[in-house]
């Protein structure tokens, strides 16, 4: 059997950038989203190095996914309700004019025109 490596509460506190009392507070409230779940080794709380690193990696992946989701929400602005502003109306008019010009100059219509 291989010897297992452990983190003690001081190690977890420095690893997560929290104080020892904050770690105890999270554990007493069973907030395992803020601190990985420990195990008892005698009278001490310990964390397996492998499970702690997996927990941290899972947190990093979740954070990256949340950031990606927020970035998508920022780039896809919700449709505004109500009457459009003058700038939006002008923009819509300009796009309609451009579409009309493009449709007039399309090659399909050029082939269907009869010379007079």
Order of alpha helices (4+ residues) and beta strands (2+ residues): beta-alpha-alpha-beta-beta-alpha-alpha-alpha
